[in-house]
Amino acid sequence: MTRSAIDAAAAAPVGPGSVEDHRLARYAALAIALSVLENALPSPLPGVKPGLANLVVLLVLWRHGWAAAAWVSLLRILGTALVLGGLFTPGFALSLAGGLASLTALAVAGCLPRRWFGPVTLSLAAALAHMAGQLLLARAWLIPHDALLRLAPVLAAAALLFGLVNGVLAARLLSEHAP
């Protein structure tokens, strides 16, 4: 999907509500669709996914700011849980913990100069924070044993790989139609 297709879908006017509300709803719907698609893909390790929906969050962050990206991210987490029937399950809690950690990392990075934190760097920071948030919640709640932390290097490597790929894709999409 090209950036122009994403922007065209997000800009079409419909019904009552502000244009911004509709734009965010379209971005969130796209992120939910990508999350549902991603859940259908086989995974080498439980919980290791490419984070395709995070690509949408990165684009929204870059073009519309942190608040809009936070709305899209949280709506994506809730919407995906509703669509897949996983609301208030451990998977939902892990996704929410990862999303909140990721949004926190993006908020901190947003206070720093953009020349240091482009789409790739933001994606890497968000992916690592997402993984850390999920791992910490799993350790504190689901598997309260230090052996769980032995997965950290493997999960961090996956976060780096997928964070890099999503960041490069986001940078490419943003550069296609730069103002």
N, C-alpha and C positions, 0 to 999 in steps of 0.2 A: 504494500500500500504506500502510495507516495504522500508526501506532506500536503500537496495541494488537495488530494482526495480527503485527507483528514480535516483540513481547514474548511473545505467546502461543506462537508457534513456538519461541522461545528458551527457554521455561519448561517445555515438555512433557517429562516424565521418560521415559527409555528406557535399557535395558541397564546394564552395569557402567560405572563411572567416576563421577567427581563431578558434581554438578549444574552446577558451574562449567564443567567440561570440555564437557559437553553444550551448555550455553548458548553457549560460544565456538565450538563446532563448527557450531551452527546459524547463528550470525552469519556465520561464515566461509563456510558454504555459500551463504547469501544473497548475500554479497559476490561470491563466485565466479560465481553465476548472473547477477548484474548485470554483471560484467565480461565474461562470455561474450556476453550480450545487447549490450553496448556495442561489442564487437568486430564485431558484425554491422552496426552503423550506418555509413553512409558518413561520411567525414571530409574537411573542406575542405583540410586539410594533414595530411601523414603524422604520426602521433603525437598529433594534437590530438583529445582525447576529453573528454566531459563529466565523467568521473570519478564515475559513479554509485555505484560500490562504496565510494568514499570517504565517502559519506553514511552507510553502515553503520558505518564506522570512527569517524566523528564521534559517532554515537549511542552506540557502545560506550565511547568515550573519556569522554564526558560522564556516562554512567551507571555505568560499571564501572572507570574509571581507565586510565592510560596502558599498563600492562602488558597488560591485556586487549585494548586497541586495537592494540598492537604485535603480539600473537599473531594477531588477526583479519587485520590488514594483511599480515603475512608469509605466513600460510596462504592468503590470497586470491591473492597474487602467485604462490606455488608451485602452488596448485590450478588457477589459470587457465592457467598455462603447461603443466601436465600435460593439462588438458582440451583445449586448443587445439593441443597437439603442439609447443609452442615452448620446452620446457625447455632451458636452456643455449644459447639463441640470443641474438643481439644485442638483440632485443626484450625477452627475459627480463632481461638485464643492465640495460637501460635502466629497465625497470619496477622492478627491485630497487633501483637507485640512486635513483630518484625516491621510492620507498617509504621507504628509509632516511633520505633527506634530509627527507622529510615528517615521519617519526616523530621525528627530531631536533628539528625546529622545534616540534612539539607538546610534546616534553619540556621544551624551554626555556620555551615559553609556559605550561606547567603549573606552573612555578615562580613565575609572576606572578599577581597577584590576578585572580580570576574576573570581577570587575566590569570589568576591562580586556579580558579575552579570553573573550567569549561564543562561541557556536557559529559565528557569522558571521566573527568575527575569526580564530578558530582555523582555519576552513576556508580563509580567504584566505591565512593564513600557510603552511598545509600545501600549498595549491595552488602558491603561488609557490616554495616550497622544492622541491616535486616537480619542477617545471619546471626549476629551476636545477640540481638533481642530475642530471637526464637530460641537460641541455645540456652540463654540465661533463664527464660521462662520454663523451658523443658527441664532444666536442672533444678530449678526451685520448686516446680509443681509436679511434673509428670514422672521424672526419673531422678529422684534426689540422691544421686550417687556421683562421685567425682569421675568415675569411668566414662561417663557421658562426654566429659570435656576432651577425651582422647579423639573424638570426632572433629574437634575444632580445626585441625590443619586441613583435613579433607574438605570440610564445609567451607573453610576460608578460601581454599583453592577454587572450589566451584563458584563461590561468590565473586572472586577476582575474574575468573573466566567470563561468567555471564555478565558481570558488571562492565567489563571491558567491551564485550560484544554489543550490549545495549547502549553503552555510551558512544561507541563509534557509529552505530545506526542512528542514534539521536543527533549526533553532530552532522551526519550526512543529510538527514532530513531537514535540519535547521539551515544548512548551507544551501540547499537546493533553491529555496525561495527567500533568501535573506533580504530584508528590506533595503 
